[in-house]
Amino acid sequence: MRGATTEMRDTHEVDFGLLFCEPRHVPLYERLGSRAFEGQVHVEQPGQGRVRLDFTDPFVFAPGMAPRHGMLDLYGLP
């Protein structure tokens, strides 16, 4: 995970990453520096259009500056 974060920052110049995980994996990702995103995430779903993704908690990890609140729209499939 740390290597992927470095690659994203140095090679692809992204501001942050977004991941979704099962509750049992939350402690691992928190130890690696991820933080809960406490806002809403919207995605496109076939046959449903734009919907709020609420089946799992999103986490952000930040090579740059990651948002912790607000709304993220993936403008596509999750």
Phi, psi and omega in degrees: 000317180296322178295319178296320179297317178296316178300315180299317182290310189280321185267318187256353176054041178275155180277324181196167175242157180233132177224157177236135183217161175290150182307327181293342180265355183304312181301322178298309182293327175294320177297330180274003174103358178286151179229148180298138171265117189263016178256206180251145175239129179246142180221169172264138176233133179305130179079351181241340184078212182281125181226159174279130178276111185225016181275348178207162181274132177277150176232148176243145170232145196236100165293329177244243183243111182263139175288151177244345182219171175107214182223132174245133176242118183283348179050041179173190180289149178287000000 
